[in-house]
Amino acid sequence: HQELRETYQIKALAPVYQHLHMWPHALPQFDLYIEDAHHMAEVLEQDGLYISANWFAGVSVPDCVREAKAIATKINPRAVSRSIAE
């Protein structure tokens, strides 16, 4: 929370709601709320908050890396091409 407060100038001292569930030996299975979560992520992106998570763009590590690169390009189109050139 502290990192997000500093990055996005959030004034709240603590989150109103926070939930974490760990699956130590399995991939999370989608439920009936996944479409709502995807919609909320798209709305948040319009406000400049980007989501990169295995439930959003694919469960594998390569899927998450590919989505992170796509997000980096949305934020700064030169970021990915610059890092590839180096």
Disulfide bonds with the S-S distance in Angstrom:
none
